[in-house]
Amino acid sequence: MKVKDVYERNSGFVDKVLESDNLEKVIEVMSSNKSTRTVFVIDKTMNLLGVITIREIFGQIFNKMKPRILKIFNKKKDLKARDIMKVVISVSLDDDLDNAFRAAIVSNLQDLPVCEKGKIVGELDCFELLEGLIAENKNYFKE
């Protein structure tokens, strides 16, 4: 089974920010959709540069939570998406689900970027990936 077999059925939009967007913008985009766990960092031509997960956001702000949280947040305002993103492995629509599963594990991501010619076209989330793996391995999951 290929990524496109699962992706085409389920994927919709992608939350993305420009590499030059500040931390406040990243948080705004991430919090605008309650199911978002990953924001994709792109350049102006939609090329994928990296990802920011909720884990990076928590690491930047909430790990240092003290009574002075607002002061900490104000110091972090100068951070840009490129400063906190991590480089990630993407998959294409023609990749096998096995490769997507490996990429998710290696990247430690729940939502994998789907790219065509370096440009982000969507995401493959962990539930789509599991659905595809179960469908592909029906006999393995039988009692």
A tleap script that builds the chain and sets N, CA, C and O, in Angstrom:
source leaprc.protein.ff14SB
mol = sequence {
  NMET LYS VAL LYS ASP VAL TYR GLU ARG ASN
  SER GLY PHE VAL ASP LYS VAL LEU GLU SER
  ASP ASN LEU GLU LYS VAL ILE GLU VAL MET
  SER SER ASN LYS SER THR ARG THR VAL PHE
  VAL ILE ASP LYS THR MET ASN LEU LEU GLY
  VAL ILE THR ILE ARG GLU ILE PHE GLY GLN
  ILE PHE ASN LYS MET LYS PRO ARG ILE LEU
  LYS ILE PHE ASN LYS LYS LYS ASP LEU LYS
  ALA ARG ASP ILE MET LYS VAL VAL ILE SER
  VAL SER LEU ASP ASP ASP LEU ASP ASN ALA
  PHE ARG ALA ALA ILE VAL SER ASN LEU GLN
  ASP LEU PRO VAL CYS GLU LYS GLY LYS ILE
  VAL GLY GLU LEU ASP CYS PHE GLU LEU LEU
  GLU GLY LEU ILE ALA GLU ASN LYS ASN TYR
  PHE LYS CGLU
}
set mol.1.N position { 0.846 -1.173 0.000 }
set mol.1.CA position { 0.000 0.000 0.000 }
set mol.1.C position { 0.895 1.241 0.000 }
set mol.1.O position { 1.956 1.256 0.624 }
set mol.2.N position { 0.458 2.257 -0.695 }
set mol.2.CA position { 1.226 3.500 -0.828 }
set mol.2.C position { 0.636 4.604 0.058 }
set mol.2.O position { -0.515 4.525 0.489 }
set mol.3.N position { 1.437 5.617 0.316 }
set mol.3.CA position { 0.982 6.776 1.083 }
set mol.3.C position { -0.266 7.369 0.442 }
set mol.3.O position { -1.210 7.725 1.147 }
set mol.4.N position { -0.285 7.479 -0.876 }
set mol.4.CA position { -1.426 8.109 -1.557 }
set mol.4.C position { -2.732 7.351 -1.335 }
set mol.4.O position { -3.809 7.942 -1.417 }
set mol.5.N position { -2.651 6.048 -1.056 }
set mol.5.CA position { -3.859 5.268 -0.824 }
set mol.5.C position { -4.576 5.696 0.454 }
set mol.5.O position { -5.805 5.669 0.521 }
set mol.6.N position { -3.820 6.081 1.446 }
set mol.6.CA position { -4.393 6.531 2.713 }
set mol.6.C position { -4.565 8.048 2.698 }
set mol.6.O position { -5.590 8.569 3.138 }
set mol.7.N position { -3.572 8.738 2.199 }
set mol.7.CA position { -3.559 10.202 2.177 }
set mol.7.C position { -4.744 10.763 1.405 }
set mol.7.O position { -5.389 11.700 1.874 }
set mol.8.N position { -5.040 10.226 0.260 }
set mol.8.CA position { -6.105 10.771 -0.584 }
set mol.8.C position { -7.473 10.631 0.068 }
set mol.8.O position { -8.368 11.434 -0.197 }
set mol.9.N position { -7.645 9.638 0.905 }
set mol.9.CA position { -8.928 9.447 1.570 }
set mol.9.C position { -9.127 10.393 2.741 }
set mol.9.O position { -10.246 10.838 2.999 }
set mol.10.N position { -8.057 10.701 3.445 }
set mol.10.CA position { -8.224 11.346 4.745 }
set mol.10.C position { -7.626 12.741 4.902 }
set mol.10.O position { -8.186 13.566 5.623 }
set mol.11.N position { -6.519 13.020 4.252 }
set mol.11.CA position { -5.819 14.279 4.518 }
set mol.11.C position { -6.556 15.461 3.927 }
set mol.11.O position { -7.181 15.377 2.870 }
set mol.12.N position { -6.460 16.545 4.636 }
set mol.12.CA position { -7.097 17.765 4.187 }
set mol.12.C position { -6.087 18.883 4.113 }
set mol.12.O position { -5.317 18.977 3.157 }
set mol.13.N position { -6.091 19.713 5.103 }
set mol.13.CA position { -5.240 20.894 5.125 }
set mol.13.C position { -3.929 20.608 5.843 }
set mol.13.O position { -3.749 19.559 6.460 }
set mol.14.N position { -3.030 21.562 5.745 }
set mol.14.CA position { -1.742 21.487 6.434 }
set mol.14.C position { -1.520 22.814 7.142 }
set mol.14.O position { -1.683 23.878 6.545 }
set mol.15.N position { -1.151 22.750 8.406 }
set mol.15.CA position { -0.803 23.968 9.135 }
set mol.15.C position { 0.653 24.277 8.860 }
set mol.15.O position { 1.533 23.450 9.103 }
set mol.16.N position { 0.903 25.478 8.348 }
set mol.16.CA position { 2.269 25.832 7.980 }
set mol.16.C position { 2.570 27.273 8.363 }
set mol.16.O position { 1.674 28.109 8.475 }
set mol.17.N position { 3.852 27.538 8.560 }
set mol.17.CA position { 4.343 28.881 8.840 }
set mol.17.C position { 5.578 29.108 7.989 }
set mol.17.O position { 6.243 28.164 7.565 }
set mol.18.N position { 5.869 30.367 7.750 }
set mol.18.CA position { 7.104 30.720 7.057 }
set mol.18.C position { 8.269 30.636 8.037 }
set mol.18.O position { 8.090 30.835 9.238 }
set mol.19.N position { 9.435 30.349 7.534 }
set mol.19.CA position { 10.621 30.234 8.380 }
set mol.19.C position { 10.896 31.518 9.158 }
set mol.19.O position { 11.520 31.468 10.218 }
set mol.20.N position { 10.445 32.660 8.657 }
set mol.20.CA position { 10.684 33.953 9.299 }
set mol.20.C position { 9.580 34.358 10.276 }
set mol.20.O position { 9.690 35.399 10.923 }
set mol.21.N position { 8.512 33.550 10.396 }
set mol.21.CA position { 7.443 33.868 11.338 }
set mol.21.C position { 7.958 33.742 12.765 }
set mol.21.O position { 8.777 32.874 13.068 }
set mol.22.N position { 7.464 34.625 13.644 }
set mol.22.CA position { 7.921 34.591 15.029 }
set mol.22.C position { 7.161 33.532 15.832 }
set mol.22.O position { 6.183 32.952 15.361 }
set mol.23.N position { 7.635 33.300 17.046 }
set mol.23.CA position { 7.073 32.272 17.915 }
set mol.23.C position { 5.590 32.503 18.175 }
set mol.23.O position { 4.809 31.553 18.218 }
set mol.24.N position { 5.208 33.743 18.346 }
set mol.24.CA position { 3.798 34.066 18.579 }
set mol.24.C position { 2.929 33.595 17.406 }
set mol.24.O position { 1.844 33.055 17.623 }
set mol.25.N position { 3.389 33.791 16.184 }
set mol.25.CA position { 2.659 33.343 14.994 }
set mol.25.C position { 2.581 31.817 14.953 }
set mol.25.O position { 1.536 31.257 14.623 }
set mol.26.N position { 3.681 31.148 15.286 }
set mol.26.CA position { 3.699 29.682 15.304 }
set mol.26.C position { 2.649 29.164 16.286 }
set mol.26.O position { 1.884 28.254 15.965 }
set mol.27.N position { 2.616 29.752 17.491 }
set mol.27.CA position { 1.648 29.333 18.507 }
set mol.27.C position { 0.229 29.624 18.038 }
set mol.27.O position { -0.674 28.815 18.254 }
set mol.28.N position { 0.027 30.763 17.404 }
set mol.28.CA position { -1.298 31.142 16.885 }
set mol.28.C position { -1.791 30.121 15.861 }
set mol.28.O position { -2.941 29.685 15.918 }
set mol.29.N position { -0.928 29.745 14.933 }
set mol.29.CA position { -1.300 28.766 13.908 }
set mol.29.C position { -1.577 27.410 14.540 }
set mol.29.O position { -2.554 26.742 14.202 }
set mol.30.N position { -0.701 27.011 15.468 }
set mol.30.CA position { -0.865 25.704 16.089 }
set mol.30.C position { -2.137 25.641 16.925 }
set mol.30.O position { -2.809 24.610 16.944 }
set mol.31.N position { -2.473 26.708 17.604 }
set mol.31.CA position { -3.640 26.676 18.490 }
set mol.31.C position { -4.951 26.962 17.781 }
set mol.31.O position { -6.015 26.802 18.378 }
set mol.32.N position { -4.904 27.381 16.525 }
set mol.32.CA position { -6.149 27.691 15.799 }
set mol.32.C position { -6.934 26.435 15.433 }
set mol.32.O position { -8.140 26.504 15.194 }
set mol.33.N position { -6.259 25.293 15.387 }
set mol.33.CA position { -6.917 24.025 15.090 }
set mol.33.C position { -6.569 23.061 16.217 }
set mol.33.O position { -5.408 22.683 16.375 }
set mol.34.N position { -7.542 22.673 16.980 }
set mol.34.CA position { -7.299 21.877 18.188 }
set mol.34.C position { -6.698 20.491 17.915 }
set mol.34.O position { -6.196 19.851 18.838 }
set mol.35.N position { -6.741 20.031 16.689 }
set mol.35.CA position { -6.153 18.723 16.394 }
set mol.35.C position { -4.716 18.837 15.886 }
set mol.35.O position { -4.088 17.820 15.589 }
set mol.36.N position { -4.197 20.036 15.783 }
set mol.36.CA position { -2.843 20.243 15.273 }
set mol.36.C position { -1.806 19.881 16.319 }
set mol.36.O position { -1.840 20.367 17.449 }
set mol.37.N position { -0.883 19.017 15.919 }
set mol.37.CA position { 0.243 18.656 16.773 }
set mol.37.C position { 1.553 19.071 16.124 }
set mol.37.O position { 2.598 19.091 16.775 }
set mol.38.N position { 1.494 19.405 14.827 }
set mol.38.CA position { 2.693 19.718 14.057 }
set mol.38.C position { 2.402 20.877 13.119 }
set mol.38.O position { 1.360 20.923 12.467 }
set mol.39.N position { 3.345 21.814 13.064 }
set mol.39.CA position { 3.286 22.915 12.100 }
set mol.39.C position { 4.491 22.731 11.186 }
set mol.39.O position { 5.608 22.504 11.652 }
set mol.40.N position { 4.256 22.830 9.893 }
set mol.40.CA position { 5.330 22.659 8.922 }
set mol.40.C position { 5.930 24.016 8.580 }
set mol.40.O position { 5.209 24.982 8.330 }
set mol.41.N position { 7.255 24.078 8.571 }
set mol.41.CA position { 7.983 25.316 8.280 }
set mol.41.C position { 8.390 25.288 6.813 }
set mol.41.O position { 9.050 24.355 6.355 }
set mol.42.N position { 7.987 26.322 6.088 }
set mol.42.CA position { 8.240 26.396 4.651 }
set mol.42.C position { 8.925 27.702 4.292 }
set mol.42.O position { 8.961 28.646 5.082 }
set mol.43.N position { 9.470 27.736 3.072 }
set mol.43.CA position { 9.956 29.004 2.544 }
set mol.43.C position { 8.841 29.614 1.689 }
set mol.43.O position { 7.740 29.068 1.609 }
set mol.44.N position { 9.131 30.723 1.066 }
set mol.44.CA position { 8.083 31.424 0.304 }
set mol.44.C position { 7.581 30.665 -0.913 }
set mol.44.O position { 6.521 30.990 -1.448 }
set mol.45.N position { 8.329 29.652 -1.360 }
set mol.45.CA position { 7.888 28.870 -2.523 }
set mol.45.C position { 7.283 27.531 -2.124 }
set mol.45.O position { 7.150 26.630 -2.952 }
set mol.46.N position { 6.911 27.403 -0.833 }
set mol.46.CA position { 6.260 26.209 -0.290 }
set mol.46.C position { 7.197 25.017 -0.115 }
set mol.46.O position { 6.729 23.905 0.125 }
set mol.47.N position { 8.518 25.224 -0.231 }
set mol.47.CA position { 9.455 24.137 0.026 }
set mol.47.C position { 9.494 23.853 1.520 }
set mol.47.O position { 9.582 24.777 2.329 }
set mol.48.N position { 9.430 22.586 1.885 }
set mol.48.CA position { 9.479 22.181 3.280 }
set mol.48.C position { 10.896 22.352 3.810 }
set mol.48.O position { 11.857 21.886 3.198 }
set mol.49.N position { 11.020 23.021 4.952 }
set mol.49.CA position { 12.321 23.217 5.595 }
set mol.49.C position { 12.438 22.426 6.886 }
set mol.49.O position { 13.529 21.990 7.254 }
set mol.50.N position { 11.319 22.238 7.577 }
set mol.50.CA position { 11.344 21.532 8.853 }
set mol.50.C position { 9.971 21.499 9.473 }
set mol.50.O position { 8.978 21.858 8.841 }
set mol.51.N position { 9.924 21.062 10.727 }
set mol.51.CA position { 8.659 20.992 11.461 }
set mol.51.C position { 8.848 21.552 12.863 }
set mol.51.O position { 9.957 21.579 13.397 }
set mol.52.N position { 7.757 21.990 13.434 }
set mol.52.CA position { 7.715 22.373 14.839 }
set mol.52.C position { 6.551 21.607 15.442 }
set mol.52.O position { 5.410 21.736 14.997 }
set mol.53.N position { 6.847 20.815 16.451 }
set mol.53.CA position { 5.786 20.070 17.123 }
set mol.53.C position { 5.438 20.775 18.426 }
set mol.53.O position { 6.136 21.690 18.860 }
set mol.54.N position { 4.371 20.342 19.025 }
set mol.54.CA position { 3.969 20.908 20.307 }
set mol.54.C position { 5.085 20.715 21.338 }
set mol.54.O position { 5.219 21.500 22.276 }
set mol.55.N position { 5.868 19.678 21.152 }
set mol.55.CA position { 6.996 19.407 22.056 }
set mol.55.C position { 8.014 20.554 22.021 }
set mol.55.O position { 8.514 20.971 23.066 }
set mol.56.N position { 8.321 21.066 20.819 }
set mol.56.CA position { 9.263 22.195 20.717 }
set mol.56.C position { 8.681 23.453 21.352 }
set mol.56.O position { 9.397 24.220 21.995 }
set mol.57.N position { 7.375 23.662 21.167 }
set mol.57.CA position { 6.723 24.829 21.774 }
set mol.57.C position { 6.816 24.736 23.291 }
set mol.57.O position { 7.211 25.694 23.954 }
set mol.58.N position { 6.451 23.579 23.836 }
set mol.58.CA position { 6.538 23.405 25.282 }
set mol.58.C position { 7.964 23.600 25.765 }
set mol.58.O position { 8.186 24.206 26.813 }
set mol.59.N position { 8.927 23.098 25.019 }
set mol.59.CA position { 10.326 23.238 25.400 }
set mol.59.C position { 10.771 24.678 25.442 }
set mol.59.O position { 11.565 25.058 26.303 }
set mol.60.N position { 10.278 25.482 24.534 }
set mol.60.CA position { 10.678 26.883 24.478 }
set mol.60.C position { 10.036 27.729 25.568 }
set mol.60.O position { 10.646 28.679 26.059 }
set mol.61.N position { 8.827 27.395 25.942 }
set mol.61.CA position { 8.105 28.261 26.876 }
set mol.61.C position { 7.872 27.603 28.232 }
set mol.61.O position { 8.283 28.135 29.263 }
set mol.62.N position { 7.227 26.470 28.229 }
set mol.62.CA position { 6.676 25.936 29.461 }
set mol.62.C position { 7.661 25.147 30.312 }
set mol.62.O position { 7.385 24.924 31.491 }
set mol.63.N position { 8.786 24.718 29.777 }
set mol.63.CA position { 9.782 24.030 30.599 }
set mol.63.C position { 10.371 24.963 31.645 }
set mol.63.O position { 10.848 24.516 32.688 }
set mol.64.N position { 10.337 26.232 31.367 }
set mol.64.CA position { 10.904 27.216 32.293 }
set mol.64.C position { 9.804 27.948 33.054 }
set mol.64.O position { 10.001 29.071 33.518 }
set mol.65.N position { 8.660 27.310 33.175 }
set mol.65.CA position { 7.513 27.958 33.797 }
set mol.65.C position { 7.828 28.305 35.254 }
set mol.65.O position { 8.179 27.448 36.064 }
set mol.66.N position { 7.690 29.568 35.542 }
set mol.66.CA position { 7.902 30.109 36.880 }
set mol.66.C position { 6.870 31.212 37.057 }
set mol.66.O position { 6.113 31.492 36.128 }
set mol.67.N position { 6.820 31.832 38.202 }
set mol.67.CA position { 5.863 32.941 38.354 }
set mol.67.C position { 6.078 34.053 37.331 }
set mol.67.O position { 5.175 34.850 37.076 }
set mol.68.N position { 7.267 34.106 36.748 }
set mol.68.CA position { 7.572 35.162 35.779 }
set mol.68.C position { 7.334 34.689 34.351 }
set mol.68.O position { 8.072 35.095 33.453 }
set mol.69.N position { 6.343 33.857 34.107 }
set mol.69.CA position { 6.119 33.287 32.771 }
set mol.69.C position { 5.988 34.361 31.696 }
set mol.69.O position { 6.455 34.168 30.573 }
set mol.70.N position { 5.368 35.470 32.019 }
set mol.70.CA position { 5.212 36.522 31.006 }
set mol.70.C position { 6.559 37.119 30.615 }
set mol.70.O position { 6.773 37.443 29.447 }
set mol.71.N position { 7.467 37.267 31.574 }
set mol.71.CA position { 8.795 37.774 31.236 }
set mol.71.C position { 9.536 36.789 30.343 }
set mol.71.O position { 10.194 37.188 29.383 }
set mol.72.N position { 9.431 35.527 30.652 }
set mol.72.CA position { 10.068 34.494 29.833 }
set mol.72.C position { 9.506 34.539 28.426 }
set mol.72.O position { 10.251 34.496 27.447 }
set mol.73.N position { 8.174 34.627 28.327 }
set mol.73.CA position { 7.536 34.652 27.012 }
set mol.73.C position { 8.014 35.860 26.216 }
set mol.73.O position { 8.292 35.739 25.023 }
set mol.74.N position { 8.113 37.008 26.850 }
set mol.74.CA position { 8.563 38.212 26.143 }
set mol.74.C position { 9.984 38.070 25.633 }
set mol.74.O position { 10.303 38.583 24.560 }
set mol.75.N position { 10.859 37.377 26.382 }
set mol.75.CA position { 12.225 37.155 25.920 }
set mol.75.C position { 12.243 36.257 24.688 }
set mol.75.O position { 13.110 36.403 23.827 }
set mol.76.N position { 11.308 35.343 24.599 }
set mol.76.CA position { 11.261 34.378 23.500 }
set mol.76.C position { 10.610 34.959 22.248 }
set mol.76.O position { 10.630 34.317 21.198 }
set mol.77.N position { 10.037 36.152 22.333 }
set mol.77.CA position { 9.326 36.740 21.200 }
set mol.77.C position { 10.188 36.894 19.954 }
set mol.77.O position { 9.678 36.859 18.835 }
set mol.78.N position { 11.483 37.064 20.144 }
set mol.78.CA position { 12.376 37.281 19.014 }
set mol.78.C position { 12.688 36.001 18.252 }
set mol.78.O position { 13.246 36.057 17.156 }
set mol.79.N position { 12.339 34.859 18.810 }
set mol.79.CA position { 12.590 33.597 18.120 }
set mol.79.C position { 11.757 33.507 16.842 }
set mol.79.O position { 10.605 33.936 16.796 }
set mol.80.N position { 12.364 32.947 15.829 }
set mol.80.CA position { 11.681 32.706 14.560 }
set mol.80.C position { 11.452 31.212 14.405 }
set mol.80.O position { 12.082 30.402 15.084 }
set mol.81.N position { 10.555 30.861 13.516 }
set mol.81.CA position { 10.250 29.448 13.263 }
set mol.81.C position { 11.526 28.681 12.935 }
set mol.81.O position { 11.703 27.560 13.410 }
set mol.82.N position { 12.416 29.260 12.134 }
set mol.82.CA position { 13.652 28.571 11.739 }
set mol.82.C position { 14.556 28.275 12.932 }
set mol.82.O position { 15.390 27.372 12.870 }
set mol.83.N position { 14.390 29.047 14.040 }
set mol.83.CA position { 15.236 28.856 15.213 }
set mol.83.C position { 14.826 27.650 16.055 }
set mol.83.O position { 15.651 27.093 16.779 }
set mol.84.N position { 13.577 27.250 15.968 }
set mol.84.CA position { 13.109 26.148 16.817 }
set mol.84.C position { 12.653 24.922 16.030 }
set mol.84.O position { 12.322 23.895 16.622 }
set mol.85.N position { 12.633 25.021 14.698 }
set mol.85.CA position { 12.191 23.874 13.894 }
set mol.85.C position { 13.231 22.773 13.935 }
set mol.85.O position { 14.406 23.010 14.216 }
set mol.86.N position { 12.777 21.570 13.650 }
set mol.86.CA position { 13.719 20.477 13.470 }
set mol.86.C position { 13.588 19.963 12.045 }
set mol.86.O position { 12.503 19.952 11.463 }
set mol.87.N position { 14.707 19.542 11.509 }
set mol.87.CA position { 14.728 18.992 10.157 }
set mol.87.C position { 14.047 17.635 10.223 }
set mol.87.O position { 14.184 16.907 11.206 }
set mol.88.N position { 13.323 17.304 9.183 }
set mol.88.CA position { 12.495 16.112 9.220 }
set mol.88.C position { 12.568 15.357 7.904 }
set mol.88.O position { 12.909 15.920 6.864 }
set mol.89.N position { 12.243 14.086 7.970 }
set mol.89.CA position { 12.138 13.265 6.774 }
set mol.89.C position { 10.707 13.399 6.262 }
set mol.89.O position { 9.754 13.281 7.033 }
set mol.90.N position { 10.560 13.644 4.974 }
set mol.90.CA position { 9.216 13.695 4.399 }
set mol.90.C position { 8.991 12.444 3.559 }
set mol.90.O position { 9.926 11.708 3.248 }
set mol.91.N position { 7.748 12.225 3.206 }
set mol.91.CA position { 7.397 11.119 2.326 }
set mol.91.C position { 6.689 11.687 1.105 }
set mol.91.O position { 6.173 12.804 1.128 }
set mol.92.N position { 6.677 10.892 0.036 }
set mol.92.CA position { 5.936 11.295 -1.156 }
set mol.92.C position { 4.693 10.429 -1.263 }
set mol.92.O position { 4.558 9.432 -0.554 }
set mol.93.N position { 3.802 10.806 -2.136 }
set mol.93.CA position { 2.565 10.050 -2.332 }
set mol.93.C position { 2.840 8.633 -2.821 }
set mol.93.O position { 2.035 7.731 -2.587 }
set mol.94.N position { 3.967 8.427 -3.497 }
set mol.94.CA position { 4.285 7.110 -4.044 }
set mol.94.C position { 5.126 6.236 -3.108 }
set mol.94.O position { 5.450 5.101 -3.456 }
set mol.95.N position { 5.481 6.747 -1.933 }
set mol.95.CA position { 6.228 5.937 -0.972 }
set mol.95.C position { 5.347 4.838 -0.391 }
set mol.95.O position { 4.134 4.998 -0.256 }
set mol.96.N position { 5.981 3.720 -0.052 }
set mol.96.CA position { 5.270 2.647 0.632 }
set mol.96.C position { 4.961 3.068 2.061 }
set mol.96.O position { 5.697 3.855 2.656 }
set mol.97.N position { 3.869 2.542 2.610 }
set mol.97.CA position { 3.516 2.842 3.997 }
set mol.97.C position { 4.598 2.389 4.964 }
set mol.97.O position { 4.806 3.018 6.002 }
set mol.98.N position { 5.290 1.303 4.632 }
set mol.98.CA position { 6.390 0.844 5.485 }
set mol.98.C position { 7.441 1.941 5.643 }
set mol.98.O position { 7.938 2.177 6.744 }
set mol.99.N position { 7.776 2.609 4.539 }
set mol.99.CA position { 8.762 3.698 4.587 }
set mol.99.C position { 8.225 4.874 5.402 }
set mol.99.O position { 8.970 5.507 6.150 }
set mol.100.N position { 6.943 5.160 5.257 }
set mol.100.CA position { 6.338 6.249 6.022 }
set mol.100.C position { 6.385 5.931 7.519 }
set mol.100.O position { 6.671 6.802 8.340 }
set mol.101.N position { 6.101 4.684 7.856 }
set mol.101.CA position { 6.138 4.263 9.252 }
set mol.101.C position { 7.545 4.425 9.816 }
set mol.101.O position { 7.717 4.925 10.928 }
set mol.102.N position { 8.556 4.000 9.050 }
set mol.102.CA position { 9.954 4.159 9.479 }
set mol.102.C position { 10.307 5.636 9.647 }
set mol.102.O position { 10.961 6.016 10.617 }
set mol.103.N position { 9.873 6.463 8.700 }
set mol.103.CA position { 10.159 7.898 8.770 }
set mol.103.C position { 9.529 8.520 10.016 }
set mol.103.O position { 10.134 9.377 10.659 }
set mol.104.N position { 8.323 8.090 10.353 }
set mol.104.CA position { 7.648 8.608 11.549 }
set mol.104.C position { 8.435 8.235 12.801 }
set mol.104.O position { 8.577 9.048 13.714 }
set mol.105.N position { 8.943 7.015 12.841 }
set mol.105.CA position { 9.705 6.560 14.004 }
set mol.105.C position { 11.037 7.303 14.096 }
set mol.105.O position { 11.399 7.804 15.161 }
set mol.106.N position { 11.761 7.375 12.985 }
set mol.106.CA position { 13.068 8.046 12.963 }
set mol.106.C position { 12.933 9.522 13.317 }
set mol.106.O position { 13.755 10.065 14.055 }
set mol.107.N position { 11.896 10.173 12.791 }
set mol.107.CA position { 11.688 11.605 13.032 }
set mol.107.C position { 10.990 11.884 14.354 }
set mol.107.O position { 10.911 13.032 14.791 }
set mol.108.N position { 10.480 10.823 14.994 }
set mol.108.CA position { 9.720 10.977 16.232 }
set mol.108.C position { 8.539 11.935 16.031 }
set mol.108.O position { 8.329 12.863 16.812 }
set mol.109.N position { 7.777 11.682 14.960 }
set mol.109.CA position { 6.648 12.542 14.612 }
set mol.109.C position { 5.349 11.764 14.570 }
set mol.109.O position { 5.329 10.577 14.245 }
set mol.110.N position { 4.277 12.440 14.899 }
set mol.110.CA position { 2.944 11.871 14.749 }
set mol.110.C position { 2.330 12.268 13.409 }
set mol.110.O position { 1.429 11.588 12.917 }
set mol.111.N position { 2.799 13.339 12.826 }
set mol.111.CA position { 2.300 13.833 11.554 }
set mol.111.C position { 3.475 14.004 10.600 }
set mol.111.O position { 4.367 14.819 10.840 }
set mol.112.N position { 3.470 13.234 9.521 }
set mol.112.CA position { 4.561 13.289 8.546 }
set mol.112.C position { 4.221 14.228 7.403 }
set mol.112.O position { 3.098 14.209 6.899 }
set mol.113.N position { 5.173 15.046 6.989 }
set mol.113.CA position { 4.923 15.877 5.816 }
set mol.113.C position { 4.920 15.024 4.553 }
set mol.113.O position { 5.747 14.127 4.390 }
set mol.114.N position { 3.978 15.321 3.666 }
set mol.114.CA position { 3.921 14.678 2.355 }
set mol.114.C position { 4.335 15.739 1.348 }
set mol.114.O position { 3.708 16.794 1.251 }
set mol.115.N position { 5.404 15.451 0.595 }
set mol.115.CA position { 5.955 16.430 -0.347 }
set mol.115.C position { 6.010 15.842 -1.747 }
set mol.115.O position { 6.169 14.634 -1.925 }
set mol.116.N position { 5.881 16.687 -2.705 }
set mol.116.CA position { 6.108 16.361 -4.105 }
set mol.116.C position { 7.060 17.412 -4.650 }
set mol.116.O position { 6.763 18.606 -4.627 }
set mol.117.N position { 8.210 16.955 -5.144 }
set mol.117.CA position { 9.257 17.838 -5.674 }
set mol.117.C position { 9.677 18.883 -4.640 }
set mol.117.O position { 9.905 20.044 -4.981 }
set mol.118.N position { 9.776 18.465 -3.378 }
set mol.118.CA position { 10.228 19.339 -2.307 }
set mol.118.C position { 9.172 20.246 -1.719 }
set mol.118.O position { 9.412 20.890 -0.697 }
set mol.119.N position { 8.001 20.311 -2.346 }
set mol.119.CA position { 6.941 21.206 -1.882 }
set mol.119.C position { 5.912 20.423 -1.080 }
set mol.119.O position { 5.510 19.325 -1.466 }
set mol.120.N position { 5.497 20.994 0.026 }
set mol.120.CA position { 4.536 20.305 0.880 }
set mol.120.C position { 3.147 20.309 0.248 }
set mol.120.O position { 2.641 21.347 -0.178 }
set mol.121.N position { 2.549 19.131 0.200 }
set mol.121.CA position { 1.193 19.008 -0.369 }
set mol.121.C position { 0.198 18.515 0.675 }
set mol.121.O position { -1.008 18.519 0.430 }
set mol.122.N position { 0.691 18.092 1.830 }
set mol.122.CA position { -0.205 17.620 2.874 }
set mol.122.C position { 0.559 16.932 3.977 }
set mol.122.O position { 1.781 17.032 4.078 }
set mol.123.N position { -0.197 16.226 4.804 }
set mol.123.CA position { 0.418 15.488 5.893 }
set mol.123.C position { -0.238 14.121 6.011 }
set mol.123.O position { -1.400 13.931 5.654 }
set mol.124.N position { 0.523 13.198 6.510 }
set mol.124.CA position { 0.037 11.853 6.807 }
set mol.124.C position { 0.069 11.745 8.324 }
set mol.124.O position { 1.140 11.679 8.928 }
set mol.125.N position { -1.118 11.727 8.938 }
set mol.125.CA position { -1.100 11.690 10.403 }
set mol.125.C position { -1.031 10.261 10.913 }
set mol.125.O position { -1.215 9.303 10.161 }
set mol.126.N position { -0.763 10.137 12.196 }
set mol.126.CA position { -0.528 8.822 12.802 }
set mol.126.C position { -1.737 7.905 12.665 }
set mol.126.O position { -1.574 6.689 12.557 }
set mol.127.N position { -2.936 8.459 12.666 }
set mol.127.CA position { -4.139 7.626 12.563 }
set mol.127.C position { -4.312 7.089 11.144 }
set mol.127.O position { -4.731 5.947 10.956 }
set mol.128.N position { -3.993 7.904 10.158 }
set mol.128.CA position { -4.035 7.438 8.770 }
set mol.128.C position { -2.996 6.351 8.543 }
set mol.128.O position { -3.253 5.357 7.864 }
set mol.129.N position { -1.830 6.555 9.118 }
set mol.129.CA position { -0.756 5.576 8.984 }
set mol.129.C position { -1.156 4.242 9.625 }
set mol.129.O position { -0.960 3.182 9.030 }
set mol.130.N position { -1.706 4.296 10.818 }
set mol.130.CA position { -2.160 3.070 11.479 }
set mol.130.C position { -3.279 2.389 10.707 }
set mol.130.O position { -3.289 1.166 10.568 }
set mol.131.N position { -4.210 3.170 10.210 }
set mol.131.CA position { -5.310 2.622 9.416 }
set mol.131.C position { -4.780 1.871 8.198 }
set mol.131.O position { -5.243 0.774 7.884 }
set mol.132.N position { -3.822 2.461 7.528 }
set mol.132.CA position { -3.224 1.829 6.351 }
set mol.132.C position { -2.465 0.563 6.697 }
set mol.132.O position { -2.564 -0.440 5.991 }
set mol.133.N position { -1.700 0.610 7.790 }
set mol.133.CA position { -0.939 -0.569 8.198 }
set mol.133.C position { -1.854 -1.722 8.603 }
set mol.133.O position { -1.567 -2.880 8.301 }
set mol.134.N position { -2.947 -1.409 9.280 }
set mol.134.CA position { -3.911 -2.445 9.662 }
set mol.134.C position { -4.569 -3.029 8.421 }
set mol.134.O position { -4.704 -4.246 8.301 }
set mol.135.N position { -4.977 -2.165 7.501 }
set mol.135.CA position { -5.612 -2.640 6.263 }
set mol.135.C position { -4.658 -3.516 5.462 }
set mol.135.O position { -5.071 -4.507 4.861 }
set mol.136.N position { -3.403 -3.152 5.457 }
set mol.136.CA position { -2.401 -3.890 4.691 }
set mol.136.C position { -2.036 -5.222 5.346 }
set mol.136.O position { -1.601 -6.149 4.664 }
set mol.137.N position { -2.209 -5.321 6.646 }
set mol.137.CA position { -1.791 -6.510 7.392 }
set mol.137.C position { -2.957 -7.142 8.153 }
set mol.137.O position { -2.826 -7.501 9.323 }
set mol.138.N position { -4.086 -7.271 7.481 }
set mol.138.CA position { -5.301 -7.791 8.134 }
set mol.138.C position { -5.067 -9.116 8.832 }
set mol.138.O position { -5.550 -9.312 9.947 }
set mol.139.N position { -4.355 -10.010 8.221 }
set mol.139.CA position { -4.131 -11.336 8.810 }
set mol.139.C position { -3.308 -11.259 10.090 }
set mol.139.O position { -3.531 -12.033 11.021 }
set mol.140.N position { -2.383 -10.351 10.138 }
set mol.140.CA position { -1.541 -10.213 11.324 }
set mol.140.C position { -2.356 -9.815 12.555 }
set mol.140.O position { -2.072 -10.263 13.666 }
set mol.141.N position { -3.377 -8.966 12.348 }
set mol.141.CA position { -4.164 -8.441 13.466 }
set mol.141.C position { -5.366 -9.300 13.811 }
set mol.141.O position { -6.103 -8.967 14.739 }
set mol.142.N position { -5.591 -10.406 13.089 }
set mol.142.CA position { -6.689 -11.312 13.423 }
set mol.142.C position { -6.332 -12.121 14.649 }
set mol.142.O position { -5.163 -12.417 14.897 }
set mol.143.N position { -7.347 -12.475 15.411 }
set mol.143.CA position { -7.132 -13.282 16.630 }
set mol.143.C position { -6.842 -14.723 16.275 }
set mol.143.O position { -6.636 -15.548 17.165 }
savepdb mol mol.pdb
quit
